[in-house]
Amino acid sequence: MSDTLVTKPDEAIALRLMQAIRADAERACAPDTVDLVSVTFDVSAATVDPAALAYTPRIDRKTRTILFTGGAATSASATVMTATAVYRISPKG
């Protein structure tokens, strides 16, 4: 069993990537709110220092109630992790 108090590099990369994706989703849907429905990660290198990466979100498609989005974590030479996510858009209020 692994120590749940220690964050592994791949987990830290996934967390930072999701933070970038969510912030972009919130900007794109403001003033409405977004709730995560689903997320998928693809990992190609898990031992890279998370602080040394660039985190780039993207919006794939937006409807009235659903946002399809994703992003990538990249080093200077390669993509380390990608993610795709689906958010439910809820009217604020």
ChimeraX commands (.cxc) that place a marker at each C-alpha (Angstrom):
marker #1 position 0.00,0.00,0.00 radius 0.5
marker #1 position 1.36,3.41,-0.90 radius 0.5
marker #1 position 1.72,6.33,1.46 radius 0.5
marker #1 position -1.29,8.57,0.81 radius 0.5
marker #1 position 0.54,11.60,2.24 radius 0.5
marker #1 position 3.16,11.59,-0.52 radius 0.5
marker #1 position 2.19,13.04,-3.90 radius 0.5
marker #1 position 3.94,11.28,-6.75 radius 0.5
marker #1 position 5.15,13.34,-9.76 radius 0.5
marker #1 position 2.44,11.95,-12.07 radius 0.5
marker #1 position -0.25,12.84,-9.52 radius 0.5
marker #1 position 1.15,16.37,-9.13 radius 0.5
marker #1 position 1.20,16.82,-12.92 radius 0.5
marker #1 position -2.40,15.60,-13.17 radius 0.5
marker #1 position -3.48,17.99,-10.41 radius 0.5
marker #1 position -1.79,21.01,-12.03 radius 0.5
marker #1 position -3.17,20.10,-15.44 radius 0.5
marker #1 position -6.72,19.80,-14.05 radius 0.5
marker #1 position -6.32,23.14,-12.26 radius 0.5
marker #1 position -5.41,24.79,-15.59 radius 0.5
marker #1 position -8.28,23.06,-17.41 radius 0.5
marker #1 position -10.84,23.97,-14.75 radius 0.5
marker #1 position -9.73,27.62,-14.60 radius 0.5
marker #1 position -10.11,27.84,-18.38 radius 0.5
marker #1 position -13.53,26.14,-18.21 radius 0.5
marker #1 position -14.71,28.55,-15.52 radius 0.5
marker #1 position -13.57,31.55,-17.61 radius 0.5
marker #1 position -15.30,30.18,-20.72 radius 0.5
marker #1 position -18.59,29.55,-18.92 radius 0.5
marker #1 position -18.76,32.55,-16.57 radius 0.5
marker #1 position -21.00,33.62,-14.96 radius 0.5
marker #1 position -22.40,30.06,-14.98 radius 0.5
marker #1 position -20.77,27.37,-12.87 radius 0.5
marker #1 position -19.15,24.12,-14.04 radius 0.5
marker #1 position -19.16,20.67,-12.43 radius 0.5
marker #1 position -16.79,17.92,-13.50 radius 0.5
marker #1 position -18.58,14.97,-15.09 radius 0.5
marker #1 position -15.66,12.95,-16.43 radius 0.5
marker #1 position -11.91,13.11,-16.95 radius 0.5
marker #1 position -9.36,10.88,-18.71 radius 0.5
marker #1 position -5.57,11.13,-18.52 radius 0.5
marker #1 position -2.91,9.83,-20.90 radius 0.5
marker #1 position 0.57,9.72,-19.39 radius 0.5
marker #1 position 3.76,9.42,-21.43 radius 0.5
marker #1 position 6.38,10.39,-18.81 radius 0.5
marker #1 position 5.66,10.40,-15.09 radius 0.5
marker #1 position 9.02,11.28,-13.57 radius 0.5
marker #1 position 9.30,14.86,-14.87 radius 0.5
marker #1 position 9.40,17.72,-12.33 radius 0.5
marker #1 position 5.84,19.16,-12.36 radius 0.5
marker #1 position 7.15,22.71,-11.82 radius 0.5
marker #1 position 9.22,22.52,-15.01 radius 0.5
marker #1 position 6.21,21.93,-17.28 radius 0.5
marker #1 position 3.86,24.22,-19.20 radius 0.5
marker #1 position 0.14,23.54,-18.71 radius 0.5
marker #1 position -2.02,24.46,-21.70 radius 0.5
marker #1 position -5.83,24.09,-21.59 radius 0.5
marker #1 position -8.12,24.05,-24.62 radius 0.5
marker #1 position -11.87,24.17,-25.26 radius 0.5
marker #1 position -13.01,21.53,-27.74 radius 0.5
marker #1 position -16.74,22.24,-27.82 radius 0.5
marker #1 position -19.31,24.11,-25.76 radius 0.5
marker #1 position -23.06,23.62,-25.80 radius 0.5
marker #1 position -25.65,25.31,-23.59 radius 0.5
marker #1 position -25.23,22.65,-20.85 radius 0.5
marker #1 position -21.98,20.75,-21.56 radius 0.5
marker #1 position -18.35,21.78,-22.04 radius 0.5
marker #1 position -15.86,19.42,-23.71 radius 0.5
marker #1 position -12.34,20.48,-22.83 radius 0.5
marker #1 position -8.84,19.23,-22.25 radius 0.5
marker #1 position -5.22,20.18,-22.10 radius 0.5
marker #1 position -1.62,19.14,-22.14 radius 0.5
marker #1 position 1.39,19.27,-19.84 radius 0.5
marker #1 position 4.54,19.76,-21.91 radius 0.5
marker #1 position 8.25,20.03,-21.37 radius 0.5
marker #1 position 10.56,21.81,-23.78 radius 0.5
marker #1 position 10.86,18.65,-25.84 radius 0.5
marker #1 position 7.72,16.54,-25.37 radius 0.5
marker #1 position 4.15,16.18,-24.18 radius 0.5
marker #1 position 4.21,14.51,-20.78 radius 0.5
marker #1 position 0.47,14.20,-20.08 radius 0.5
marker #1 position -2.80,15.00,-21.78 radius 0.5
marker #1 position -6.29,15.12,-20.33 radius 0.5
marker #1 position -9.79,15.34,-21.69 radius 0.5
marker #1 position -12.66,16.46,-19.50 radius 0.5
marker #1 position -16.39,17.00,-19.65 radius 0.5
marker #1 position -18.08,19.62,-17.46 radius 0.5
marker #1 position -21.78,20.21,-16.86 radius 0.5
marker #1 position -22.66,23.91,-17.16 radius 0.5
marker #1 position -25.19,25.09,-14.58 radius 0.5
marker #1 position -26.80,28.53,-14.70 radius 0.5
marker #1 position -25.69,30.69,-11.81 radius 0.5
marker #1 position -28.43,31.54,-9.44 radius 0.5
marker link #1:1,2 radius 0.2
marker link #1:2,3 radius 0.2
marker link #1:3,4 radius 0.2
marker link #1:4,5 radius 0.2
marker link #1:5,6 radius 0.2
marker link #1:6,7 radius 0.2
marker link #1:7,8 radius 0.2
marker link #1:8,9 radius 0.2
marker link #1:9,10 radius 0.2
marker link #1:10,11 radius 0.2
marker link #1:11,12 radius 0.2
marker link #1:12,13 radius 0.2
marker link #1:13,14 radius 0.2
marker link #1:14,15 radius 0.2
marker link #1:15,16 radius 0.2
marker link #1:16,17 radius 0.2
marker link #1:17,18 radius 0.2
marker link #1:18,19 radius 0.2
marker link #1:19,20 radius 0.2
marker link #1:20,21 radius 0.2
marker link #1:21,22 radius 0.2
marker link #1:22,23 radius 0.2
marker link #1:23,24 radius 0.2
marker link #1:24,25 radius 0.2
marker link #1:25,26 radius 0.2
marker link #1:26,27 radius 0.2
marker link #1:27,28 radius 0.2
marker link #1:28,29 radius 0.2
marker link #1:29,30 radius 0.2
marker link #1:30,31 radius 0.2
marker link #1:31,32 radius 0.2
marker link #1:32,33 radius 0.2
marker link #1:33,34 radius 0.2
marker link #1:34,35 radius 0.2
marker link #1:35,36 radius 0.2
marker link #1:36,37 radius 0.2
marker link #1:37,38 radius 0.2
marker link #1:38,39 radius 0.2
marker link #1:39,40 radius 0.2
marker link #1:40,41 radius 0.2
marker link #1:41,42 radius 0.2
marker link #1:42,43 radius 0.2
marker link #1:43,44 radius 0.2
marker link #1:44,45 radius 0.2
marker link #1:45,46 radius 0.2
marker link #1:46,47 radius 0.2
marker link #1:47,48 radius 0.2
marker link #1:48,49 radius 0.2
marker link #1:49,50 radius 0.2
marker link #1:50,51 radius 0.2
marker link #1:51,52 radius 0.2
marker link #1:52,53 radius 0.2
marker link #1:53,54 radius 0.2
marker link #1:54,55 radius 0.2
marker link #1:55,56 radius 0.2
marker link #1:56,57 radius 0.2
marker link #1:57,58 radius 0.2
marker link #1:58,59 radius 0.2
marker link #1:59,60 radius 0.2
marker link #1:60,61 radius 0.2
marker link #1:61,62 radius 0.2
marker link #1:62,63 radius 0.2
marker link #1:63,64 radius 0.2
marker link #1:64,65 radius 0.2
marker link #1:65,66 radius 0.2
marker link #1:66,67 radius 0.2
marker link #1:67,68 radius 0.2
marker link #1:68,69 radius 0.2
marker link #1:69,70 radius 0.2
marker link #1:70,71 radius 0.2
marker link #1:71,72 radius 0.2
marker link #1:72,73 radius 0.2
marker link #1:73,74 radius 0.2
marker link #1:74,75 radius 0.2
marker link #1:75,76 radius 0.2
marker link #1:76,77 radius 0.2
marker link #1:77,78 radius 0.2
marker link #1:78,79 radius 0.2
marker link #1:79,80 radius 0.2
marker link #1:80,81 radius 0.2
marker link #1:81,82 radius 0.2
marker link #1:82,83 radius 0.2
marker link #1:83,84 radius 0.2
marker link #1:84,85 radius 0.2
marker link #1:85,86 radius 0.2
marker link #1:86,87 radius 0.2
marker link #1:87,88 radius 0.2
marker link #1:88,89 radius 0.2
marker link #1:89,90 radius 0.2
marker link #1:90,91 radius 0.2
marker link #1:91,92 radius 0.2
marker link #1:92,93 radius 0.2
view
